[in-house]
């Protein structure tokens, strides 16, 4: 069951919201907790058991860390042990398959028979839940947040179904006060519902419409220049609208319940350098990597070389976190780490700033080329796509792509570009439009139309999972 599914929209969400609205303020956390656990059980009963086990570990771990406040040496060792356990759980579910496949490939290279391996299924949202547990434990250790002594409050924080499956990565400090007291009212519900509908429109109308083009482009053995760039640009839009759409839906659901989650995207494709891109893309992850890895490794406090080392390492680790079925993710993260180092060296050595249009263009081209590596099933596929992007397989539109292209794909791409560029021109339009009320009315009402159209599409076809569910 995913947000963009008939089961969620007409069964789970209405029933849950009705019970939540009828509950007393003091009883809404238990309703949210058991509703979230039901949501996870719907996905997989075994995942629910794992989720509860990690919740107990995080809550008890926080209490133990706090109890050792006067013994800093013992507290640090305990914190390291708790983090290690969480990381090992994540590594087992996320990387056991690729390690087994790599080992089997090495055996076959040397003429040995591969051993039998039954694939381990990755529970949805495990990566995000583990990062939230680690951030809570570290924040308790750093005395950023007080330890949560009520299990129901901590479990509710970790279980909230609105964001735990694919982010944003919510820190305990951001919702601590609202776990104890929040406002469930008509205004928050209306604003949250509007945001939810916008997110669904982004996912269904744009991301899902571009999915066939991406599949064809990355499935062709020798894509042409046109094929490769259509696939690359389509995937860049698909990934943004799929993930940003999920984040918008999660933020909207949180607001409907009385929680205020931070933004996770801020027009990332308008960034003027790679540092700026990571301040705008998946903000909750990039800030997590900065605060809990980069600073933990020393940040920029121990000299130039170690600063560049830390930048490279956190991006490589961030790439590894994204995927357990291909080493391409590590290479993608390493490429971004190198780009961050080059960007920092450029700015710190007094080199002249590039013109704004050129800086935006170069950043966007690099990001799109890196997405090719991110999307490709394996390194050979990525090399084939790069060969096509540089014209090594010819320039004409291929037959497979020509047979796939539809007017709906062009409309989806155009809608995506309009959504990306509209915030940049909104102030200009309002300043020059005499009928400002008309612009505001359209801005207020279009999500309803987008939601109804999205629901019609969802009801007429199979559910399309969110891309970030695999991470």
C-alpha positions as CSV (number, residue, x, y, z in Angstrom):
1,X,0.0,0.0,0.0
2,X,1.4,3.3,-1.1
3,X,0.1,6.9,-0.9
4,X,-0.8,6.9,-4.6
5,X,-3.0,3.9,-4.4
6,X,-6.8,3.3,-4.3
7,X,-6.4,1.3,-1.0
8,X,-4.7,4.1,0.8
9,X,-6.9,6.9,-0.6
10,X,-10.4,5.4,-0.1
11,X,-9.8,2.8,2.7
12,X,-6.9,3.5,5.0
13,X,-6.6,7.3,5.1
14,X,-10.3,8.1,5.5
15,X,-10.8,5.5,8.3
16,X,-7.6,6.6,10.1
17,X,-8.5,10.3,9.9
18,X,-12.0,9.7,11.2
19,X,-10.6,7.8,14.3
20,X,-7.9,10.4,14.7
21,X,-10.4,13.3,14.6
22,X,-12.8,11.6,17.1
23,X,-10.0,10.8,19.6
24,X,-9.3,13.2,22.5
25,X,-6.0,15.2,22.2
26,X,-4.3,13.0,24.7
27,X,-5.3,9.9,22.8
28,X,-4.1,11.0,19.3
29,X,-0.6,9.7,19.8
30,X,-1.8,6.1,20.4
31,X,-4.1,6.4,17.4
32,X,-1.2,7.6,15.2
33,X,1.1,4.9,16.6
34,X,-1.3,1.9,16.1
35,X,-2.5,3.3,12.8
36,X,1.2,3.5,11.6
37,X,1.9,0.0,12.8
38,X,-1.2,-1.2,10.9
39,X,0.2,0.6,7.8
40,X,3.5,-1.3,8.2
41,X,1.8,-4.6,8.9
42,X,-0.2,-4.0,5.7
43,X,3.1,-3.8,3.9
44,X,4.7,-6.7,5.7
45,X,4.0,-8.3,9.2
46,X,7.7,-9.2,9.4
47,X,8.7,-5.6,8.8
48,X,6.4,-4.5,11.6
49,X,8.2,-6.8,14.0
50,X,11.6,-5.4,12.9
51,X,10.3,-1.9,13.2
52,X,9.1,-2.5,16.8
53,X,12.5,-4.1,17.7
54,X,14.4,-1.1,16.4
55,X,12.0,1.2,18.3
56,X,12.6,-0.6,21.6
57,X,16.3,-0.6,20.9
58,X,16.3,3.1,20.3
59,X,14.2,4.0,23.3
60,X,16.0,1.8,25.7
61,X,19.3,2.9,24.2
62,X,18.5,6.6,24.8
63,X,17.6,5.9,28.4
64,X,20.9,4.1,28.9
65,X,22.9,6.8,27.3
66,X,21.2,9.4,29.5
67,X,21.9,7.2,32.6
68,X,25.6,7.4,31.9
69,X,25.7,11.2,31.8
70,X,28.3,11.3,34.5
71,X,30.5,8.6,32.9
72,X,31.4,10.1,29.5
73,X,33.8,7.4,28.5
74,X,31.3,4.6,29.2
75,X,28.6,6.7,27.5
76,X,30.6,7.0,24.3
77,X,31.3,3.3,24.1
78,X,27.6,2.6,24.6
79,X,26.6,5.0,21.9
80,X,29.1,3.4,19.5
81,X,27.7,0.0,20.3
82,X,24.1,1.2,19.7
83,X,25.0,2.8,16.4
84,X,26.9,-0.3,15.3
85,X,23.9,-2.5,16.0
86,X,21.6,-0.3,13.9
87,X,24.1,0.0,11.1
88,X,24.6,-3.8,11.1
89,X,20.8,-4.4,10.8
90,X,20.7,-2.0,7.9
91,X,23.7,-3.5,6.2
92,X,22.3,-7.0,6.4
93,X,19.0,-6.1,4.7
94,X,20.5,-3.7,2.3
95,X,23.9,-5.0,1.3
96,X,23.8,-8.8,1.8
97,X,22.5,-9.4,-1.7
98,X,25.0,-7.3,-3.5
99,X,27.9,-8.7,-1.5
100,X,26.7,-12.3,-2.2
101,X,26.3,-11.5,-5.9
102,X,29.8,-9.9,-6.0
103,X,31.3,-12.9,-4.3
104,X,29.6,-15.3,-6.6
105,X,30.8,-13.3,-9.6
106,X,34.4,-13.6,-8.3
107,X,34.0,-17.3,-7.8
108,X,32.8,-17.8,-11.4
109,X,35.7,-15.6,-12.6
110,X,38.1,-18.2,-11.2
111,X,36.1,-21.1,-12.5
112,X,34.4,-22.1,-9.2
113,X,30.7,-22.8,-8.8
114,X,28.7,-20.1,-7.1
115,X,26.9,-20.8,-3.9
116,X,23.2,-20.7,-3.5
117,X,21.8,-17.5,-2.1
118,X,18.2,-16.6,-1.4
119,X,17.7,-12.9,-1.7
120,X,17.0,-10.8,1.4
121,X,14.0,-8.5,1.0
122,X,14.6,-4.9,2.1
123,X,11.8,-3.6,4.4
124,X,10.3,-0.4,3.1
125,X,11.6,2.6,4.9
126,X,14.3,0.8,6.9
127,X,17.0,3.2,5.8
128,X,15.1,6.2,7.0
129,X,14.1,4.6,10.3
130,X,17.7,3.7,11.1
131,X,19.0,7.2,10.4
132,X,16.3,8.6,12.7
133,X,17.2,6.3,15.5
134,X,20.9,7.2,15.1
135,X,20.2,10.9,15.1
136,X,18.1,10.6,18.3
137,X,20.8,8.7,20.1
138,X,23.5,11.1,19.0
139,X,21.4,14.1,20.0
140,X,20.7,12.6,23.4
141,X,24.5,12.0,23.8
142,X,25.2,15.6,22.7
143,X,22.4,16.9,25.0
144,X,20.7,18.5,22.0
145,X,17.4,16.9,23.1
146,X,16.2,15.6,26.4
147,X,15.7,11.8,26.5
148,X,12.2,10.7,25.9
149,X,11.0,8.7,28.9
150,X,7.6,7.8,27.5
151,X,7.8,4.8,25.1
152,X,4.5,5.8,23.4
153,X,5.9,9.2,22.4
154,X,9.2,7.9,21.0
155,X,7.4,5.1,19.2
156,X,5.0,7.5,17.7
157,X,7.9,9.7,16.5
158,X,9.6,6.8,14.8
159,X,6.4,5.2,13.4
160,X,4.6,8.1,11.8
161,X,3.6,6.5,8.5
162,X,3.5,9.9,6.7
163,X,7.3,10.2,6.3
164,X,9.0,7.0,7.6
165,X,8.8,5.1,4.3
166,X,10.7,7.5,2.1
167,X,11.5,10.6,4.1
168,X,11.9,13.4,4.9
169,X,14.3,12.2,7.6
170,X,12.7,13.8,10.7
171,X,14.8,14.5,13.8
172,X,13.2,14.1,17.2
173,X,14.0,17.7,18.1
174,X,11.8,19.0,15.2
175,X,8.7,17.3,16.5
176,X,9.3,16.9,20.2
177,X,7.0,19.7,21.3
178,X,4.3,18.7,18.9
179,X,4.4,15.1,20.2
180,X,3.3,16.5,23.5
181,X,0.9,19.2,22.3
182,X,-0.2,20.1,18.7
183,X,-3.2,21.7,17.1
184,X,-5.5,19.6,15.0
185,X,-7.8,22.1,13.4
186,X,-9.6,22.9,10.1
187,X,-6.8,25.3,8.9
188,X,-4.0,22.9,9.3
189,X,-6.1,20.1,7.8
190,X,-7.0,22.2,4.7
191,X,-3.4,23.4,4.2
192,X,-2.1,19.9,4.6
193,X,-4.7,18.4,2.3
194,X,-3.7,21.0,-0.4
195,X,-0.1,20.1,0.0
196,X,-0.9,16.4,-0.2
197,X,-2.9,16.9,-3.4
198,X,0.0,18.9,-5.0
199,X,2.4,16.1,-4.1
200,X,0.1,13.5,-5.6
201,X,-0.2,15.5,-8.8
202,X,3.6,15.8,-9.0
203,X,4.0,12.0,-8.6
204,X,1.1,10.7,-10.9
205,X,0.8,13.4,-13.6
206,X,4.5,14.1,-14.2
207,X,6.8,11.3,-12.7
208,X,4.7,8.4,-13.7
209,X,4.0,9.8,-17.2
210,X,7.7,10.0,-17.9
211,X,8.5,6.5,-16.6
212,X,8.0,4.7,-19.9
213,X,10.6,7.0,-21.7
214,X,13.1,6.3,-18.9
215,X,12.6,2.5,-19.1
216,X,13.1,2.4,-22.9
217,X,16.1,4.7,-22.9
218,X,17.9,2.7,-20.2
219,X,16.9,-0.6,-21.8
220,X,18.2,0.0,-25.3
221,X,21.6,-1.6,-25.8
222,X,23.2,1.2,-27.9
223,X,21.1,4.3,-27.4
224,X,21.6,7.2,-29.8
225,X,22.4,10.7,-28.8
226,X,18.7,11.7,-28.9
227,X,17.6,8.5,-27.1
228,X,20.2,8.9,-24.3
229,X,19.4,12.6,-23.6
230,X,15.7,12.1,-23.7
231,X,16.1,9.3,-21.2
232,X,18.5,11.3,-19.0
233,X,16.4,14.4,-18.9
234,X,13.2,12.4,-18.5
235,X,14.7,10.6,-15.5
236,X,16.0,13.8,-14.0
237,X,12.4,15.1,-14.0
238,X,10.9,11.8,-13.0
239,X,13.1,11.4,-10.0
240,X,12.6,14.9,-8.8
241,X,8.8,14.9,-9.2
242,X,8.5,11.4,-7.7
243,X,10.6,12.1,-4.6
244,X,9.6,15.7,-4.1
245,X,6.0,14.6,-4.7
246,X,6.3,12.0,-1.9
247,X,7.9,14.6,0.4
248,X,5.1,17.0,-0.3
249,X,2.6,14.3,0.5
250,X,4.4,13.4,3.7
251,X,4.6,17.1,4.7
252,X,0.9,17.5,3.9
253,X,-0.1,14.4,5.9
254,X,1.9,15.7,8.8
255,X,0.2,19.1,8.7
256,X,-3.2,17.4,8.5
257,X,-2.3,15.7,11.8
258,X,-0.9,18.9,13.4
259,X,2.9,18.3,12.7
260,X,5.1,20.9,10.9
261,X,7.8,19.0,9.0
262,X,10.6,21.0,7.3
263,X,10.8,21.3,3.5
264,X,12.9,18.6,1.8
265,X,13.4,20.3,-1.6
266,X,14.1,23.9,-2.6
267,X,14.2,24.1,-6.5
268,X,17.4,22.0,-6.7
269,X,17.7,22.2,-10.5
270,X,18.1,26.0,-10.1
271,X,21.3,25.6,-8.1
272,X,24.4,27.5,-9.4
273,X,27.0,25.1,-8.0
274,X,27.1,21.6,-6.6
275,X,27.2,22.9,-3.0
276,X,24.1,24.9,-3.7
277,X,22.5,21.8,-5.2
278,X,23.0,19.8,-2.0
279,X,21.5,22.6,0.0
280,X,18.4,22.3,-2.1
281,X,18.1,18.5,-2.9
282,X,16.9,16.0,-0.2
283,X,17.7,18.6,2.4
284,X,16.9,16.3,5.3
285,X,19.5,13.8,4.1
286,X,22.2,16.3,3.2
287,X,21.8,18.0,6.6
288,X,21.9,14.6,8.3
289,X,25.2,13.7,6.5
290,X,26.6,17.1,7.5
291,X,25.6,17.0,11.1
292,X,26.2,13.4,12.0
293,X,29.0,12.3,9.6
294,X,30.9,15.3,8.3
295,X,31.1,17.0,11.6
296,X,31.7,13.7,13.3
297,X,34.7,13.1,11.0
298,X,36.1,16.5,12.0
299,X,34.5,18.7,9.3
300,X,36.9,21.4,8.2
301,X,38.6,21.7,11.6
302,X,41.8,19.7,10.9
303,X,43.3,21.2,7.7
304,X,42.7,21.3,4.0
305,X,43.4,17.7,3.1
306,X,41.2,16.3,5.8
307,X,38.4,18.7,4.8
308,X,38.5,17.4,1.2
309,X,38.7,13.8,2.5
310,X,35.7,14.3,4.7
311,X,33.7,15.8,1.8
312,X,34.5,12.9,-0.4
313,X,33.8,10.3,2.2
314,X,30.4,11.6,3.3
315,X,29.2,11.7,-0.3
316,X,30.5,8.2,-1.0
317,X,28.8,6.9,2.1
318,X,25.7,8.8,1.0
319,X,25.8,7.0,-2.3
320,X,26.3,3.7,-0.6
321,X,23.3,4.4,1.6
322,X,21.1,4.8,-1.4
323,X,21.5,1.4,-2.9
324,X,22.2,-2.2,-2.1
325,X,21.7,-3.7,-5.6
326,X,24.4,-1.9,-7.5
327,X,27.8,-0.4,-6.9
328,X,26.8,2.4,-9.2
329,X,25.4,4.3,-6.2
330,X,28.8,4.4,-4.6
331,X,30.3,5.7,-7.8
332,X,27.5,8.3,-8.1
333,X,28.3,9.5,-4.5
334,X,32.0,9.6,-5.2
335,X,31.4,11.7,-8.3
336,X,29.5,14.2,-6.2
337,X,32.2,14.1,-3.6
338,X,34.8,15.0,-6.2
339,X,32.6,17.7,-7.5
340,X,32.2,19.2,-4.0
341,X,35.9,19.2,-3.5
342,X,36.5,20.9,-6.9
343,X,33.8,23.5,-6.1
344,X,35.3,24.2,-2.7
345,X,38.8,24.5,-4.1
346,X,37.6,26.9,-6.8
347,X,35.9,29.2,-4.4
348,X,38.7,29.0,-1.7
349,X,41.5,29.8,-4.1
350,X,40.2,33.1,-5.3
351,X,39.2,32.0,-8.9
352,X,36.7,34.2,-10.6
353,X,33.0,33.4,-10.3
354,X,31.4,32.1,-13.5
355,X,28.5,34.0,-15.1
356,X,25.3,33.0,-13.5
357,X,23.8,31.4,-16.6
358,X,27.0,29.3,-17.2
359,X,27.2,28.2,-13.5
360,X,23.6,27.1,-13.6
361,X,24.1,25.2,-16.9
362,X,27.3,23.4,-15.8
363,X,25.7,22.4,-12.5
364,X,22.6,21.1,-14.2
365,X,24.6,19.1,-16.9
366,X,26.8,17.5,-14.2
367,X,23.8,16.6,-12.1
368,X,22.0,15.0,-15.1
369,X,25.0,13.1,-16.1
370,X,25.4,11.8,-12.6
371,X,21.8,10.7,-12.6
372,X,22.6,8.5,-15.5
373,X,25.0,6.5,-13.3
374,X,22.4,6.6,-10.5
375,X,19.6,5.1,-12.7
376,X,21.6,2.5,-14.7
377,X,21.1,-1.1,-13.5
378,X,24.9,-1.7,-13.8
379,X,28.1,-0.1,-14.8
380,X,27.9,-1.5,-18.4
381,X,24.5,0.1,-18.9
382,X,25.8,3.4,-17.6
383,X,28.8,3.3,-20.0
384,X,26.3,2.6,-22.9
385,X,24.2,5.6,-21.9
386,X,27.3,7.8,-21.7
387,X,28.5,6.6,-25.1
388,X,25.1,7.6,-26.5
389,X,25.1,11.0,-24.7
390,X,28.4,11.8,-26.4
391,X,27.2,10.7,-29.8
392,X,29.2,7.5,-30.2
393,X,26.1,5.5,-31.3
394,X,24.7,8.0,-33.8
395,X,22.3,10.9,-33.4
396,X,19.0,9.9,-34.9
397,X,15.9,8.9,-32.8
398,X,15.9,5.2,-32.3
399,X,12.9,3.0,-33.3
400,X,12.1,1.9,-29.7
401,X,12.0,5.5,-28.5
402,X,10.0,6.6,-31.5
403,X,7.4,3.9,-30.8
404,X,7.2,4.9,-27.1
405,X,7.0,8.7,-27.5
406,X,3.5,10.1,-27.0
407,X,2.0,13.6,-26.7
408,X,1.3,12.8,-23.0
409,X,5.1,12.6,-22.4
410,X,5.7,16.0,-23.9
411,X,2.9,17.4,-21.9
412,X,4.3,15.8,-18.7
413,X,7.7,17.2,-19.4
414,X,6.3,20.7,-20.1
415,X,4.2,20.5,-16.9
416,X,7.4,19.6,-15.0
417,X,9.4,22.5,-16.5
418,X,6.5,24.9,-15.7
419,X,6.4,23.7,-12.1
420,X,10.2,24.2,-11.9
421,X,10.2,27.7,-13.4
422,X,6.9,29.0,-12.1
423,X,8.3,30.0,-8.6
424,X,10.9,32.1,-10.4
425,X,8.3,34.0,-12.3
426,X,5.5,34.2,-9.8
427,X,6.6,37.6,-8.4
428,X,7.1,39.0,-11.9
429,X,3.6,37.8,-12.9
430,X,1.9,39.2,-9.8
431,X,3.6,42.6,-10.3
432,X,2.3,42.9,-13.9
433,X,-1.1,41.3,-13.6
434,X,-4.0,43.6,-12.7
435,X,-6.2,40.6,-11.8
436,X,-4.1,39.3,-9.0
437,X,-7.1,37.6,-7.5
438,X,-7.3,35.4,-10.5
439,X,-3.8,34.2,-10.1
440,X,-4.4,33.5,-6.4
441,X,-7.7,31.7,-7.2
442,X,-6.0,29.4,-9.8
443,X,-3.1,28.8,-7.3
444,X,-5.7,27.8,-4.6
445,X,-7.9,25.6,-6.8
446,X,-5.6,23.8,-9.2
447,X,-4.5,21.1,-6.7
448,X,-8.1,19.9,-6.5
449,X,-8.3,19.4,-10.3
450,X,-4.8,17.8,-10.3
451,X,-5.8,15.4,-7.5
452,X,-9.0,14.3,-9.2
453,X,-7.2,13.6,-12.4
454,X,-4.5,11.8,-10.5
455,X,-7.1,9.7,-8.7
456,X,-8.7,8.8,-12.0
457,X,-5.4,7.6,-13.4
458,X,-4.6,5.6,-10.3
459,X,-7.9,3.9,-10.4
460,X,-7.5,3.0,-14.1
461,X,-4.0,1.3,-13.9
462,X,-1.7,-0.7,-11.6
463,X,-0.1,1.2,-8.7
464,X,3.3,2.7,-9.6
465,X,5.6,2.5,-6.5
466,X,7.7,5.5,-5.5
467,X,11.2,5.4,-6.7
468,X,12.7,6.0,-3.3
469,X,10.9,3.0,-1.8
470,X,13.9,0.9,-3.0
471,X,16.3,2.9,-0.9
